[in-house]
Amino acid sequence: MSNSAPAIRVAVVGAGPAGFYAAEALVKTLGDAVSVDLVERLPAPYGLVRYGVAPDHEKMKSVTRLYDRTLADPRVRFLGNVDFGRDLTLEDLRRHYHAVILAVGSAHDRRLGVPGEDLPGSLSATEFVAWYNSHPDYRELEVPLDAKTAVVIGVGNVAIDVTRVLAKTVAELSVTDIADHALDHLAGSTIEDIVIVGRRGPAESKFTTKELRELGELANADIFVREEELHPIPESLAAIEGDVNATKNLEVLRAFAKQAPTGKPRRVHIRFLLSPLELRGNGRVSSVVLAKNRLEARPDGSIAAVATGETEELDAQLVFRSVGYRAKPLAGVPFDERRAVVPNDRGRVLAGAGGAPVPGLYVAGWVKRGPSGVIGTNKACAMETVARLVEDELPEPVDPRPEAVLELLAARGVKPFTAQQWARLDAVETAAGAASGRPRVKLADVGAMLDAAG
């Protein structure tokens, strides 16, 4: 495939990091031989950068400046407010594009699979994060903050984000781009204790050290770690040898265990070797029953949490499950239920696990590899996928005219949200933020977003 070849039309479904990196790689690799349509369900682009990054981590969102360059490229067209599977099907895309790259992420949470999980007061971290980040789908979420104790189940960075938002004061959060509805609701929070719970030990935790340290620097909360829960088995220590992040995490946790409380209004506790068995309550969560675990090295080198038979019951009126994300099946696309990804070989979609590649169909990001890595991880992932696409002989679409997909959407009563409209919406949000000393005030209603963009 060369730059002298006829224009190749590629649809990238999903305008999050993986989608933007795929679009960037396509135009860098193929130049003027390619035109890319970036299809996004919501009017606003950026995916998890906009709706997943914590509001008090504004620097992490600066990557959107690079995405804006891609949006401004004349070879890239933004089709926002277009729902894949409803407004456009896979069959539609294959009729109008030489290739389709699915970069839809893994937006759904993994469940605990324990009794009481669906009691009021039990929420996924996924929906809580979306709620405080102004995601239109979650603006009406009921978050009962009239609790004394909140339990966050999971030991990754999302659990820390949830904990920080619960622990910080409204004054601290009011200078961020947190949703106005969340800020108002958090002002009435009665939470005093936030307990992070992990089923394995400190060496197996998935925090990044920078985020972990932040918990010890909270102006409004003291940190508590139990020294007796910080003794990894020899196999755990061997497993993290050379892993700078995991080694430093242990150092930070040991320092936390020695840190004397100063009487701050809230308390953050990090607990290990505990697995949820049941959420109890009459009409609402009132406690969490936890199994006490010990660690055991398996023949395959993994470290397993094994129940000791002892249990512990924690009083809690609010529980967040933060045990991972999973993708959901897409109509007409093969899906690996066990791994919750689209089966693929380095980005080429396969007809099934170990099956033949599906011509012209690709994946990038979490739906390709599972929910792992940081924002930047998606760049190499997308580049790998695009490299496969460039190698392949692509099927010829029936009608590859750029106008054809717009005509189809118009016939269905769908008017795509353009990059120019997004620029206007962006200007409205940042102007509102500047007026109140914040980075932006995000609109959380699709209708309001469309109105603001004219």
C-alpha positions in Angstrom: 0.0 0.0 0.0 1.6 3.3 -1.0 0.7 7.0 -0.9 0.1 6.8 -4.7 -2.7 4.3 -4.1 -6.4 5.5 -4.4 -7.8 7.1 -1.3 -8.5 4.5 1.4 -11.5 5.2 3.6 -11.2 4.1 7.2 -13.9 4.3 10.0 -12.5 4.5 13.5 -15.3 3.8 16.0 -14.6 5.5 19.3 -13.0 8.9 19.9 -11.1 8.0 23.0 -7.3 7.7 23.2 -7.1 4.5 21.2 -9.3 6.0 18.5 -7.3 9.2 18.3 -4.0 7.3 18.2 -5.3 5.1 15.4 -6.4 8.1 13.4 -3.0 9.8 14.0 -1.1 6.6 12.9 -3.3 6.2 9.8 -2.6 9.8 8.5 1.1 9.6 9.5 1.6 6.3 7.7 -0.6 6.7 4.7 -0.6 10.4 4.2 -3.0 11.7 1.5 -3.9 8.2 0.5 -6.2 7.9 3.5 -9.3 9.6 4.9 -10.5 8.8 8.3 -13.9 9.2 9.9 -13.9 9.2 13.7 -17.3 8.0 14.9 -18.3 8.8 18.4 -21.5 8.1 20.3 -21.4 11.4 22.4 -21.0 14.9 21.0 -17.7 15.4 22.9 -14.6 13.5 22.0 -11.7 12.2 24.2 -13.5 9.2 25.9 -11.9 8.3 29.2 -9.7 11.4 29.2 -12.8 13.5 29.5 -15.0 11.1 31.4 -12.6 8.9 33.3 -9.6 10.9 34.5 -10.1 12.3 38.0 -11.0 16.0 38.0 -8.1 16.8 40.4 -5.7 15.3 37.8 -5.9 18.1 35.3 -2.4 17.7 33.9 -3.3 14.2 32.7 -5.9 15.8 30.4 -3.3 17.9 28.5 -2.9 15.0 26.1 -6.1 16.3 24.4 -4.0 19.0 22.8 -2.4 16.3 20.7 -5.8 14.9 19.9 -6.9 18.3 18.8 -4.2 18.4 16.2 -5.6 15.1 14.8 -9.1 16.6 14.7 -7.8 19.6 12.8 -6.2 17.4 10.1 -8.2 17.7 6.9 -7.9 14.0 6.3 -9.8 13.3 9.6 -13.5 14.0 10.0 -15.3 13.8 13.3 -18.8 12.3 13.4 -19.9 12.9 16.9 -23.3 12.0 18.4 -23.5 9.0 16.1 -24.2 5.7 17.9 -22.5 2.7 16.4 -25.0 -0.2 16.4 -28.0 2.1 16.2 -27.3 5.0 13.8 -24.7 3.0 11.9 -24.2 -0.7 11.8 -21.1 -2.7 11.1 -22.8 -3.7 7.8 -23.2 0.1 7.0 -19.6 0.8 7.7 -18.3 -2.1 5.6 -20.4 -0.8 2.7 -18.8 2.7 2.9 -15.2 2.1 4.1 -12.3 -0.1 3.1 -11.5 -0.8 6.8 -13.1 -0.4 10.2 -11.1 0.0 13.5 -13.2 -0.6 16.6 -11.8 1.4 19.5 -14.8 1.4 21.8 -13.0 0.6 25.1 -14.3 -1.5 28.0 -16.9 0.8 29.6 -18.6 -1.8 31.8 -17.6 -2.8 35.3 -16.8 -6.3 36.5 -19.2 -7.6 39.1 -18.3 -9.1 42.5 -20.7 -12.0 42.2 -21.7 -11.9 45.9 -25.1 -11.7 47.6 -26.4 -8.2 48.2 -24.4 -6.7 45.4 -27.5 -5.0 44.0 -28.7 -3.4 47.2 -29.2 0.3 47.2 -25.9 1.9 48.4 -23.9 -0.6 46.2 -22.4 1.1 43.1 -19.7 0.4 40.6 -16.7 2.8 40.6 -17.3 3.0 36.8 -20.6 4.8 37.2 -19.5 6.9 40.1 -16.5 8.2 38.1 -18.7 8.9 35.1 -21.2 10.7 37.4 -18.7 13.1 38.9 -17.1 13.6 35.5 -20.3 14.8 33.8 -21.0 11.8 31.6 -24.5 12.3 30.1 -25.5 8.7 30.8 -24.9 9.0 34.5 -25.9 12.5 35.5 -29.1 11.2 37.2 -27.2 8.5 39.2 -28.3 8.4 42.8 -25.2 8.4 45.1 -26.2 8.1 48.7 -23.5 10.2 50.4 -25.5 10.3 53.7 -23.2 7.5 54.9 -20.6 7.3 57.7 -18.4 4.6 56.1 -17.7 3.9 52.4 -15.9 0.8 51.3 -14.1 0.7 48.0 -13.3 -2.8 46.8 -10.3 -3.0 44.6 -6.6 -1.9 44.7 -6.0 0.0 41.5 -5.8 3.7 40.6 -9.6 4.0 40.0 -10.1 2.9 43.7 -7.7 5.7 44.7 -9.5 8.3 42.5 -12.9 7.4 44.1 -11.3 7.6 47.5 -9.7 11.0 46.9 -13.0 12.5 45.6 -14.8 11.1 48.7 -12.1 12.4 51.1 -11.5 15.9 49.7 -13.4 19.0 50.7 -15.8 20.8 48.4 -13.4 23.7 48.5 -10.6 21.6 47.1 -12.8 20.1 44.4 -14.4 23.4 43.4 -11.3 24.5 41.5 -11.5 21.4 39.2 -13.8 20.5 36.3 -15.9 18.1 38.5 -19.6 18.0 37.6 -21.6 20.8 39.2 -24.3 18.2 40.3 -21.5 16.1 41.9 -20.1 19.1 43.7 -23.4 20.1 45.1 -24.1 16.6 46.3 -20.6 16.1 47.8 -21.2 19.2 49.9 -23.8 17.3 51.9 -21.6 14.2 52.4 -21.4 12.8 55.9 -18.7 10.3 55.1 -16.0 10.0 57.8 -14.2 6.7 56.9 -13.2 5.3 53.5 -11.9 1.8 53.4 -10.0 0.4 50.4 -10.1 -3.4 50.4 -7.8 -5.8 48.4 -8.1 -9.5 48.3 -4.4 -10.1 47.9 -1.4 -8.5 49.6 0.4 -5.2 49.2 2.9 -6.6 46.7 0.0 -7.5 44.4 -1.7 -4.1 44.5 -2.1 -2.3 41.2 -1.7 1.3 42.4 0.9 3.5 40.7 3.2 4.9 43.4 2.4 8.5 42.5 -1.3 8.0 43.1 -0.7 6.0 46.3 1.4 8.7 47.7 -1.3 11.2 47.2 -3.5 9.4 49.8 -0.9 10.3 52.4 -1.0 14.0 51.4 -4.7 14.6 51.7 -5.4 17.8 53.6 -8.8 16.5 54.9 -8.0 12.9 55.8 -5.5 10.9 57.8 -4.2 7.6 56.4 -4.3 4.2 58.2 -2.5 1.0 57.1 -2.2 -2.1 59.3 1.4 -3.1 59.8 0.4 -6.8 60.2 -1.1 -6.8 56.7 2.2 -5.7 55.1 4.2 -8.9 55.2 4.4 -10.4 51.7 5.3 -14.1 51.4 8.7 -14.8 49.9 7.2 -15.7 46.5 5.4 -12.3 46.4 8.7 -10.5 47.0 10.4 -12.6 44.3 7.6 -11.8 41.9 8.1 -8.0 42.2 11.9 -8.1 42.2 13.0 -5.5 39.7 9.5 -4.0 39.6 10.2 -0.4 40.7 6.6 0.6 41.1 5.6 -2.4 43.2 8.7 -2.1 45.4 8.1 1.6 46.0 4.4 0.9 46.8 5.6 -1.4 49.6 7.9 1.4 50.9 5.1 3.9 50.8 2.6 1.6 52.6 5.1 0.8 55.3 5.6 4.5 55.8 1.8 5.0 56.0 1.7 2.3 58.7 4.1 4.4 60.9 2.3 7.7 60.2 0.6 9.1 63.3 -3.0 10.4 62.8 -3.4 14.2 63.2 -7.2 14.3 63.8 -8.3 15.3 60.3 -12.1 15.1 59.7 -11.9 12.0 57.5 -9.9 8.8 57.6 -8.7 6.6 54.7 -7.9 3.0 55.5 -6.1 0.6 53.1 -6.7 -3.1 54.0 -5.3 -6.2 52.4 -6.0 -10.0 52.4 -9.8 -9.5 52.4 -12.4 -10.7 49.9 -16.1 -9.6 49.9 -18.4 -12.5 50.7 -21.7 -10.6 51.1 -23.2 -7.2 51.3 -25.8 -7.1 54.0 -28.7 -4.6 54.7 -32.4 -4.2 54.9 -33.3 -2.0 52.0 -29.8 -0.5 51.8 -26.3 -1.7 52.4 -25.4 -1.6 56.1 -22.3 -3.9 56.3 -19.8 -5.9 54.2 -18.8 -9.4 55.2 -15.2 -10.1 54.2 -13.3 -13.4 54.1 -9.8 -13.2 55.6 -7.2 -14.5 53.2 -3.7 -15.9 53.2 -1.4 -15.9 50.1 -0.3 -19.1 48.4 2.1 -19.5 45.6 0.8 -21.6 42.7 2.9 -23.9 40.5 2.4 -21.6 37.5 4.1 -18.8 39.5 0.9 -16.9 40.3 0.0 -15.7 43.8 -3.5 -16.7 45.0 -5.6 -15.5 47.8 -6.9 -18.4 49.8 -9.7 -18.0 52.4 -8.6 -18.9 55.9 -12.2 -19.6 57.1 -12.2 -16.5 59.3 -14.4 -13.5 58.4 -14.7 -9.9 59.3 -17.8 -7.7 59.1 -17.4 -4.0 58.3 -20.2 -1.5 59.0 -20.7 0.4 55.7 -23.5 2.3 54.2 -21.9 2.8 50.8 -19.9 0.3 48.7 -18.0 0.9 45.4 -16.8 -2.1 43.4 -13.6 -1.3 41.6 -12.5 -4.7 40.4 -11.9 -4.0 36.7 -13.7 -3.2 33.5 -14.9 -5.4 30.7 -16.1 -4.8 27.1 -19.5 -5.8 25.9 -20.3 -7.7 22.7 -20.9 -5.6 19.6 -23.5 -6.6 17.0 -21.9 -8.6 14.2 -18.5 -8.7 15.8 -16.8 -11.8 17.2 -16.4 -11.7 21.0 -14.4 -13.7 23.6 -16.7 -13.9 26.6 -14.0 -15.3 28.9 -11.5 -12.5 28.2 -14.2 -9.9 27.4 -12.3 -8.7 24.3 -12.7 -9.0 20.6 -10.6 -12.0 19.5 -7.7 -10.6 17.5 -4.1 -11.1 16.3 -2.2 -7.9 16.9 -5.3 -5.9 16.0 -6.7 -8.0 13.2 -10.1 -9.2 14.3 -10.4 -13.0 14.1 -13.6 -15.0 13.3 -13.1 -16.6 16.7 -10.3 -17.5 19.1 -7.6 -18.9 16.8 -9.8 -18.3 13.8 -9.0 -16.6 10.5 -8.8 -12.8 10.2 -12.0 -11.0 9.2 -10.9 -8.9 6.2 -11.0 -5.1 6.8 -11.9 -5.4 10.5 -9.6 -4.3 13.3 -9.5 -3.4 17.0 -7.4 -1.1 19.1 -7.3 -0.1 22.8 -9.0 -2.0 25.7 -11.5 -3.8 23.4 -8.3 -5.3 21.8 -6.1 -6.1 24.8 -8.3 -5.7 27.9 -8.4 -2.9 30.4 -4.7 -2.4 31.1 -2.0 0.2 30.9 -2.2 4.0 31.0 -3.4 6.5 28.4 -0.1 6.4 26.5 -0.2 2.6 26.3 -2.9 3.0 23.7 -0.5 4.7 21.3 1.7 1.7 20.7 -1.4 -0.5 20.7 -3.0 1.6 17.9 0.2 1.8 15.9 0.4 -2.0 16.0 -3.1 -2.3 14.6 -2.5 0.3 11.9 0.6 -1.5 10.8 -1.4 -4.7 10.3 -4.1 -2.7 8.3 -1.4 -1.3 6.1 0.0 -4.7 5.3 -3.4 -6.2 4.4 -5.3 -6.3 1.1 -8.5 -4.5 2.0 -11.9 -5.3 0.7 -13.4 -2.8 -1.8 -16.5 -1.0 -0.3 -19.6 -0.7 -2.4 -19.8 3.1 -2.1 -16.7 4.7 -0.5 -17.7 8.3 -1.3 -17.2 10.5 1.8 -20.7 12.0 1.3 -22.3 8.5 1.2 -22.3 8.0 4.9 -23.6 11.5 5.6 -26.5 10.8 3.1 -27.2 7.6 5.0 -27.2 9.3 8.4 -29.4 12.1 7.0 -31.9 9.6 5.7 -32.1 8.2 9.3 -32.6 11.6 10.8 -29.1 11.7 12.3 -27.0 14.9 12.1 -23.4 14.3 13.1 -21.7 16.6 15.6 -18.7 18.1 13.7 -15.2 19.1 14.9 -16.3 22.7 14.4 -19.2 22.3 16.7 -17.0 20.6 19.3 -14.7 23.6 19.1 -17.7 25.9 19.9 -18.8 23.6 22.8 -15.2 23.5 24.1 -15.1 27.3 24.0 -18.4 27.6 25.9 -17.2 25.2 28.6 -13.8 26.7 29.1 -15.3 30.3 29.2 -17.7 29.1 31.9 -14.7 27.6 33.8 -12.6 30.8 33.5 -15.5 32.8 34.9 -15.4 30.6 38.1 -11.7 29.9 38.4 -12.0 26.4 37.0 -10.4 24.6 33.9 -13.9 24.2 32.4 -17.5 23.6 33.4 -18.6 20.5 31.5 -22.1 20.2 30.2 -23.6 16.9 31.3 -26.7 16.9 29.0 -26.6 16.0 25.4 -29.3 18.5 24.5 -27.5 21.3 26.3 -24.2 20.3 24.5 -25.9 20.5 21.1 -27.5 23.8 21.9 -24.2 25.3 23.2 -22.6 24.4 19.9 -25.3 26.0 17.9 
